[in-house]
Amino acid sequence: MIPSAHAVADPAPDARIVLGHSTVPLNGPWRFHIGDDQRWSSPDFDDSAWETVDLTPAAGAHDGDVGLPGYVTGWSQRGHAHYTGYAWYRIRIAVDGDKATALALAGPTLVDSTYQLYVDGKLVGGPGDFSQTPPTVFAAKPSVFALPTSPSAPTQTYVIAFRVWLDPLEASGESGGMHVAPVIGAADAIQQLHQTQWLQTFKGYVVDAAEPLAFVLLAIMVVALTAGGTADSYRWLVAALILLALLRVNQVLFFWTPYLSLRGYDIAVTVLLRPLVLAAWTLAWRDWFRLDKRPWLGRAVGALTVIYVVFACLGRPWFAPEATHGIKASGDVVIQSLRVVFAALYLWVIALGVTRSPKPSTWLAALAAILVGIGLFATELSALGVPGIWFPYGTGVSRSQYAYALFIALLFVLILIRSVGYARRK
């Protein structure tokens, strides 16, 4: 039920803030309501019947991805499990401080999935594109919004409202709305905080930017390896390295830039790149271990990849949204089964390669293949209870990032070994 939109006279602020040249997180209490109504942006709207939400984090709390501080769970754990769609947060604040001090607001750094910010009923910005339904989601990045001030008023009062959209793609047990509270403060202090927030975001994904570059450089080395006219085939290894680079760099593009939407990321990664990467690496190791006399393997991998792409598309919330939940769930089961089959084929190729030629360089190649597999089958390893992320120095580093870093060094050595071997044969 949508509360009425009648006005209230001089409502008391939800929070009173005293500022010097400092910042204060707006932990609340916030007024919160699921649903959507543009009248809810108005400073005169009576939100007294709404529920309240406290965004105060536990001591030392951080998100489970890159280590963003100040993390709290979303509305899925606050009485609105399984809800996706629009919701609003509102708060009235009174700010006491130096009249000459410009004020600003640092937007929330972690929101499911995107938001618009209204101050005193006026839209001032946000990362999402709400011009269509559903909104186009772009990741919430560190942002600064200037706040209007009245030099003649001893106290600045604001009604701040966030219109939030949770996309079904991000629905989970802790999802929904703001996970990190916005921060108000003196404009210069907010700018300093903004730089710190960007540094945290940069640190969280810098490995995902560096590793794709290393994969591309390794692909160039592999191409050079074939320049001598060897009979060995490395085209699948080159393809696998390039595809893996594309898979990893999509995360950087989504969280660092305003150009890749959530749906674009989902299509590129979930529907296309994940199955293609599994196929390419299975065939790459087949060729590396010189198991090319098994043409059926290529046909089997090709068929599995096509089926994977089809069912990955069918299972996405944005594809045929009118389809029943049972159909979508069946698609997920098919994908899980296909990944198990891919894992079995992948391990079989490694085992066959080692048993066929059990020399030191083959064992090194097997280790390299296992390291790549740790990244390729991260979901399955997590399901088995293998820890997936650690936070050295407060920044999240995933199991896959560690594995790929070791793999990069090992493949470099393997390429050098092959190069020396080819040179000696001439």
Secondary structure, DSSP 4 states (H G I P E B T S, - for coil): -PPP--B-SSPPPSEEEE-SS-EEE---PEEEEES--GGGG-TTB--TTSEEE--PPPTT-B-SSS--BS----GGGTT-TT--EEEEEEEEEEEES-TT--EEEEPPS-EESEEEEEETTEEEE-SSB-SSSSPBP------EEEE---TT-SEEEEEEEEEEEE-GGG--TT-SEESS--EEEEHHHHHHHHHHHHHHHHHHHHHHHHHHHHHHHHHHHHHHHGGG--SS--HHHHHHHHHHHHHHHHHHHHHH-SS--HHHHHIIIIIIIHHHHHHHHHHHHHHHTT-TT-HHHHHHHHHHHHHHHHHHHHTSTTSSTTS-HHHHHHHHHHHHHHHHHHHHHHHHHHHHHHHH--SHHHHHHHHHHHHHHHHHTHHHHHHTT---EE-GGG--EEHHHHHHHHHHHHHHHHHHHHHHHHHHH-
